[in-house]
Amino acid sequence: MSEQAYTSLASWWPVLSPPQDYDELAVLLMGVMQQGLTRPLKSFLELGSATGHLGSHVPEQIELVLNDIRPEMLEVSRALCPGREHVCGDLRTLNLDRRFDAVLIHDVLMYLLTPEDIEAAIQTAKRHLSPGGALLLVPDAVLETVQPGIAQGGGDSPDGRSARFLEWHHEPDAQGAFRVDFSFLLREANGEIHQVHDVHQLQAHPYALYERLLEEAGFELVDPGELAEVHGGLLILAKLTD
């Protein structure tokens, strides 16, 4: 694995995937977190927040803390989410000694390769939730839904840069492990173009694993209702009960 996408190529993400395209998703996910609460959503922690594309659409009146393990990603996030608190650290061990109304863990879940990693992330979320708090897990896929395929995208930046990418998701094995090959074409403002091949190893865990680990950690699953269908059904919402 190389995963240059999250280190040396971090500054390209606002070009590769324009932040303005995340406004509807941010509203949807905040709405789902609110469904897991019996009080207004006033604060949340995003674990594995990457470059802050979602966070850039969170209203100022909601307290938001953004966490990622890659300092290069957080540097981009600070520019997209000025004034927000950013914390560099491993989501499996992070301890801010603070509590929030909700915790969000998005597609970084696909990079947690073992059940122990998922359990550790859930325990981190629990440490940071106030009583009755909501945890929203949003994996790209679970074992029951993961499929090989291709995705593509890109964009153009006002600073003159342009970028295009292709993702090749290979056939998963019986346990849900799969490789993703990324191909990036990056055009600098001066017109120079360079290509990067980047390799990532991901894991689609069974839905039952998430369900079991949440229940063992003291969470109660909450049905997100029709909002789950808006996002393809992959919204795992739980409420802290103990």
C-alpha beads as a LAMMPS data file, in Angstrom:
LAMMPS data file: protein, C-alpha beads

242 atoms
241 bonds

1 atom types
1 bond types

-500.0 500.0 xlo xhi
-500.0 500.0 ylo yhi
-500.0 500.0 zlo zhi

Masses

1 110.0

Atoms # bond

1 1 1 0.000 0.000 0.000
2 1 1 1.123 3.544 -0.665
3 1 1 -1.867 5.762 0.237
4 1 1 -0.195 8.881 -1.169
5 1 1 -3.705 10.260 -1.545
6 1 1 -3.703 11.126 2.149
7 1 1 -0.153 12.442 2.458
8 1 1 1.708 13.949 -0.491
9 1 1 -1.515 14.439 -2.497
10 1 1 -3.638 15.785 0.369
11 1 1 -3.698 19.338 -1.005
12 1 1 -5.351 18.057 -4.190
13 1 1 -8.547 16.809 -2.515
14 1 1 -10.493 20.087 -2.811
15 1 1 -9.799 19.838 -6.553
16 1 1 -10.404 16.096 -6.905
17 1 1 -13.645 16.213 -4.916
18 1 1 -15.029 19.770 -4.632
19 1 1 -16.210 20.568 -1.072
20 1 1 -19.376 22.247 -2.330
21 1 1 -20.608 18.830 -3.468
22 1 1 -20.910 17.706 0.163
23 1 1 -23.569 20.141 1.344
24 1 1 -26.548 17.794 0.951
25 1 1 -24.687 14.878 2.522
26 1 1 -23.719 16.990 5.535
27 1 1 -27.335 18.029 6.065
28 1 1 -28.484 14.413 5.729
29 1 1 -25.962 13.047 8.238
30 1 1 -26.697 15.775 10.781
31 1 1 -30.395 14.965 10.400
32 1 1 -29.718 11.286 11.062
33 1 1 -27.637 12.079 14.152
34 1 1 -30.486 14.256 15.399
35 1 1 -32.827 11.253 15.053
36 1 1 -30.682 9.388 17.562
37 1 1 -31.049 12.177 20.148
38 1 1 -33.846 13.315 22.419
39 1 1 -32.259 16.784 22.603
40 1 1 -31.038 19.217 19.955
41 1 1 -27.723 18.395 18.286
42 1 1 -25.361 21.047 19.641
43 1 1 -21.989 19.325 19.330
44 1 1 -20.333 16.426 17.575
45 1 1 -16.954 14.857 16.988
46 1 1 -16.026 13.517 13.557
47 1 1 -13.451 10.725 13.779
48 1 1 -11.419 10.252 10.606
49 1 1 -12.611 13.568 9.175
50 1 1 -9.978 13.715 6.376
51 1 1 -9.920 17.135 4.674
52 1 1 -13.066 18.457 6.359
53 1 1 -15.321 18.391 3.300
54 1 1 -18.347 17.474 5.448
55 1 1 -17.328 19.743 8.290
56 1 1 -17.208 22.765 6.003
57 1 1 -21.033 22.622 5.818
58 1 1 -21.758 22.365 9.548
59 1 1 -23.467 25.517 10.904
60 1 1 -21.322 27.656 13.167
61 1 1 -23.726 27.295 16.088
62 1 1 -22.937 23.560 16.265
63 1 1 -19.670 22.778 18.029
64 1 1 -17.543 20.551 15.798
65 1 1 -14.210 18.873 16.474
66 1 1 -12.418 17.258 13.538
67 1 1 -9.977 14.371 13.986
68 1 1 -7.680 12.605 11.555
69 1 1 -4.476 10.601 11.802
70 1 1 -2.846 12.387 8.855
71 1 1 -1.487 15.891 9.576
72 1 1 -1.455 16.613 5.838
73 1 1 -5.217 16.064 5.666
74 1 1 -5.833 18.255 8.705
75 1 1 -3.818 21.068 7.134
76 1 1 -6.278 21.129 4.248
77 1 1 -9.203 20.827 6.662
78 1 1 -8.064 23.878 8.629
79 1 1 -8.329 25.946 5.458
80 1 1 -11.805 24.576 4.653
81 1 1 -13.064 24.771 8.246
82 1 1 -11.460 27.889 9.767
83 1 1 -12.103 28.369 13.439
84 1 1 -12.880 24.700 14.057
85 1 1 -10.817 22.617 16.448
86 1 1 -8.636 19.983 14.766
87 1 1 -6.998 17.071 16.575
88 1 1 -4.395 14.773 15.039
89 1 1 -4.558 11.236 16.404
90 1 1 -5.530 7.610 15.886
91 1 1 -9.296 7.165 16.192
92 1 1 -8.722 3.785 17.849
93 1 1 -6.994 5.330 20.871
94 1 1 -7.999 9.004 20.917
95 1 1 -9.047 10.447 24.281
96 1 1 -9.950 14.147 24.455
97 1 1 -11.499 13.818 27.931
98 1 1 -14.584 15.608 26.600
99 1 1 -18.154 14.655 25.757
100 1 1 -20.318 15.459 22.725
101 1 1 -23.939 14.988 21.717
102 1 1 -22.884 12.798 18.793
103 1 1 -19.943 11.109 17.111
104 1 1 -19.679 10.522 13.360
105 1 1 -17.393 7.954 11.726
106 1 1 -17.698 8.000 7.940
107 1 1 -15.828 6.092 5.203
108 1 1 -12.625 5.803 7.257
109 1 1 -14.345 2.660 8.588
110 1 1 -13.263 0.887 5.389
111 1 1 -9.621 1.305 6.454
112 1 1 -10.182 -0.452 9.785
113 1 1 -9.082 -3.917 8.714
114 1 1 -9.898 -6.060 11.753
115 1 1 -12.863 -6.510 14.114
116 1 1 -10.566 -5.297 16.883
117 1 1 -10.074 -2.023 14.994
118 1 1 -13.842 -1.537 14.686
119 1 1 -14.307 -2.333 18.372
120 1 1 -11.609 0.182 19.337
121 1 1 -13.247 2.900 17.217
122 1 1 -16.623 2.242 18.846
123 1 1 -15.029 2.428 22.293
124 1 1 -13.422 5.756 21.342
125 1 1 -16.824 7.052 20.288
126 1 1 -18.331 5.885 23.574
127 1 1 -15.630 7.719 25.572
128 1 1 -16.629 10.941 23.849
129 1 1 -20.418 10.708 24.128
130 1 1 -22.538 12.285 26.814
131 1 1 -25.389 10.129 28.254
132 1 1 -27.961 9.393 25.580
133 1 1 -25.535 10.471 22.848
134 1 1 -25.768 9.244 19.249
135 1 1 -23.155 7.390 17.213
136 1 1 -23.471 7.320 13.428
137 1 1 -21.354 4.861 11.429
138 1 1 -21.332 5.301 7.643
139 1 1 -19.217 2.630 5.936
140 1 1 -19.074 2.692 2.143
141 1 1 -20.068 -0.970 2.156
142 1 1 -20.585 -3.962 4.425
143 1 1 -19.764 -7.574 3.583
144 1 1 -23.308 -8.136 2.347
145 1 1 -23.188 -5.247 -0.146
146 1 1 -19.558 -4.844 -1.274
147 1 1 -19.043 -5.173 -5.034
148 1 1 -16.175 -4.711 -7.476
149 1 1 -16.474 -1.690 -9.714
150 1 1 -15.115 1.585 -10.991
151 1 1 -15.655 5.146 -9.812
152 1 1 -14.370 8.348 -11.329
153 1 1 -14.443 12.059 -10.771
154 1 1 -12.463 15.236 -10.489
155 1 1 -12.758 18.967 -10.787
156 1 1 -11.168 22.309 -11.568
157 1 1 -9.899 24.822 -9.042
158 1 1 -9.958 28.639 -9.201
159 1 1 -6.194 28.557 -8.645
160 1 1 -5.759 27.011 -12.112
161 1 1 -5.248 23.421 -11.058
162 1 1 -7.341 20.550 -12.424
163 1 1 -7.524 16.896 -11.437
164 1 1 -9.198 13.681 -12.541
165 1 1 -9.222 10.294 -10.846
166 1 1 -10.254 6.705 -11.472
167 1 1 -10.886 4.156 -8.695
168 1 1 -10.725 0.451 -9.526
169 1 1 -12.345 -1.612 -6.764
170 1 1 -11.255 -5.229 -7.150
171 1 1 -13.259 -8.348 -6.323
172 1 1 -13.439 -8.807 -2.540
173 1 1 -12.437 -12.088 -0.966
174 1 1 -14.847 -14.165 1.119
175 1 1 -14.042 -12.114 4.218
176 1 1 -14.657 -8.769 2.482
177 1 1 -11.040 -7.668 2.008
178 1 1 -10.362 -5.883 -1.273
179 1 1 -7.823 -3.713 -3.032
180 1 1 -8.481 -0.355 -4.623
181 1 1 -6.173 1.066 -7.302
182 1 1 -6.370 4.833 -7.720
183 1 1 -5.132 6.596 -10.838
184 1 1 -4.731 10.361 -10.524
185 1 1 -4.119 12.809 -13.382
186 1 1 -3.079 16.135 -11.872
187 1 1 -2.632 19.321 -13.894
188 1 1 -0.686 22.121 -12.269
189 1 1 -1.595 25.776 -12.813
190 1 1 1.282 26.041 -15.313
191 1 1 -0.225 23.255 -17.420
192 1 1 2.178 20.525 -16.369
193 1 1 0.423 17.169 -15.908
194 1 1 1.620 14.271 -13.805
195 1 1 0.130 10.880 -13.043
196 1 1 0.083 8.966 -9.754
197 1 1 -0.867 5.338 -9.142
198 1 1 -1.934 4.761 -5.534
199 1 1 -2.874 1.445 -3.878
200 1 1 -5.217 1.034 -0.895
201 1 1 -6.332 -2.039 1.064
202 1 1 -9.883 -1.880 2.412
203 1 1 -12.198 -4.131 4.381
204 1 1 -15.969 -4.554 4.277
205 1 1 -17.118 -5.981 7.611
206 1 1 -20.390 -7.884 8.139
207 1 1 -23.316 -5.783 9.311
208 1 1 -23.762 -8.257 12.167
209 1 1 -20.289 -7.366 13.443
210 1 1 -21.211 -3.697 13.780
211 1 1 -24.485 -4.674 15.434
212 1 1 -22.810 -7.014 17.947
213 1 1 -19.995 -4.643 18.867
214 1 1 -22.396 -1.741 19.356
215 1 1 -24.649 -3.756 21.624
216 1 1 -21.693 -5.083 23.635
217 1 1 -20.462 -1.498 24.108
218 1 1 -23.795 -0.404 25.563
219 1 1 -25.470 1.061 22.477
220 1 1 -29.007 0.550 21.248
221 1 1 -29.532 0.485 17.491
222 1 1 -31.883 3.150 16.145
223 1 1 -33.732 2.847 12.844
224 1 1 -32.879 5.948 10.759
225 1 1 -36.065 5.385 8.776
226 1 1 -36.449 6.673 5.256
227 1 1 -33.233 8.686 5.519
228 1 1 -31.328 5.404 5.318
229 1 1 -32.730 4.817 1.852
230 1 1 -31.573 8.248 0.719
231 1 1 -28.000 7.152 1.399
232 1 1 -28.326 3.626 0.024
233 1 1 -29.133 2.011 3.355
234 1 1 -25.621 2.262 4.837
235 1 1 -26.389 4.352 7.898
236 1 1 -25.775 2.556 11.196
237 1 1 -27.247 4.713 13.957
238 1 1 -26.990 3.856 17.646
239 1 1 -27.808 5.548 20.959
240 1 1 -25.688 5.211 24.080
241 1 1 -27.821 3.636 26.775
242 1 1 -25.430 3.201 29.709

Bonds

1 1 1 2
2 1 2 3
3 1 3 4
4 1 4 5
5 1 5 6
6 1 6 7
7 1 7 8
8 1 8 9
9 1 9 10
10 1 10 11
11 1 11 12
12 1 12 13
13 1 13 14
14 1 14 15
15 1 15 16
16 1 16 17
17 1 17 18
18 1 18 19
19 1 19 20
20 1 20 21
21 1 21 22
22 1 22 23
23 1 23 24
24 1 24 25
25 1 25 26
26 1 26 27
27 1 27 28
28 1 28 29
29 1 29 30
30 1 30 31
31 1 31 32
32 1 32 33
33 1 33 34
34 1 34 35
35 1 35 36
36 1 36 37
37 1 37 38
38 1 38 39
39 1 39 40
40 1 40 41
41 1 41 42
42 1 42 43
43 1 43 44
44 1 44 45
45 1 45 46
46 1 46 47
47 1 47 48
48 1 48 49
49 1 49 50
50 1 50 51
51 1 51 52
52 1 52 53
53 1 53 54
54 1 54 55
55 1 55 56
56 1 56 57
57 1 57 58
58 1 58 59
59 1 59 60
60 1 60 61
61 1 61 62
62 1 62 63
63 1 63 64
64 1 64 65
65 1 65 66
66 1 66 67
67 1 67 68
68 1 68 69
69 1 69 70
70 1 70 71
71 1 71 72
72 1 72 73
73 1 73 74
74 1 74 75
75 1 75 76
76 1 76 77
77 1 77 78
78 1 78 79
79 1 79 80
80 1 80 81
81 1 81 82
82 1 82 83
83 1 83 84
84 1 84 85
85 1 85 86
86 1 86 87
87 1 87 88
88 1 88 89
89 1 89 90
90 1 90 91
91 1 91 92
92 1 92 93
93 1 93 94
94 1 94 95
95 1 95 96
96 1 96 97
97 1 97 98
98 1 98 99
99 1 99 100
100 1 100 101
101 1 101 102
102 1 102 103
103 1 103 104
104 1 104 105
105 1 105 106
106 1 106 107
107 1 107 108
108 1 108 109
109 1 109 110
110 1 110 111
111 1 111 112
112 1 112 113
113 1 113 114
114 1 114 115
115 1 115 116
116 1 116 117
117 1 117 118
118 1 118 119
119 1 119 120
120 1 120 121
121 1 121 122
122 1 122 123
123 1 123 124
124 1 124 125
125 1 125 126
126 1 126 127
127 1 127 128
128 1 128 129
129 1 129 130
130 1 130 131
131 1 131 132
132 1 132 133
133 1 133 134
134 1 134 135
135 1 135 136
136 1 136 137
137 1 137 138
138 1 138 139
139 1 139 140
140 1 140 141
141 1 141 142
142 1 142 143
143 1 143 144
144 1 144 145
145 1 145 146
146 1 146 147
147 1 147 148
148 1 148 149
149 1 149 150
150 1 150 151
151 1 151 152
152 1 152 153
153 1 153 154
154 1 154 155
155 1 155 156
156 1 156 157
157 1 157 158
158 1 158 159
159 1 159 160
160 1 160 161
161 1 161 162
162 1 162 163
163 1 163 164
164 1 164 165
165 1 165 166
166 1 166 167
167 1 167 168
168 1 168 169
169 1 169 170
170 1 170 171
171 1 171 172
172 1 172 173
173 1 173 174
174 1 174 175
175 1 175 176
176 1 176 177
177 1 177 178
178 1 178 179
179 1 179 180
180 1 180 181
181 1 181 182
182 1 182 183
183 1 183 184
184 1 184 185
185 1 185 186
186 1 186 187
187 1 187 188
188 1 188 189
189 1 189 190
190 1 190 191
191 1 191 192
192 1 192 193
193 1 193 194
194 1 194 195
195 1 195 196
196 1 196 197
197 1 197 198
198 1 198 199
199 1 199 200
200 1 200 201
201 1 201 202
202 1 202 203
203 1 203 204
204 1 204 205
205 1 205 206
206 1 206 207
207 1 207 208
208 1 208 209
209 1 209 210
210 1 210 211
211 1 211 212
212 1 212 213
213 1 213 214
214 1 214 215
215 1 215 216
216 1 216 217
217 1 217 218
218 1 218 219
219 1 219 220
220 1 220 221
221 1 221 222
222 1 222 223
223 1 223 224
224 1 224 225
225 1 225 226
226 1 226 227
227 1 227 228
228 1 228 229
229 1 229 230
230 1 230 231
231 1 231 232
232 1 232 233
233 1 233 234
234 1 234 235
235 1 235 236
236 1 236 237
237 1 237 238
238 1 238 239
239 1 239 240
240 1 240 241
241 1 241 242
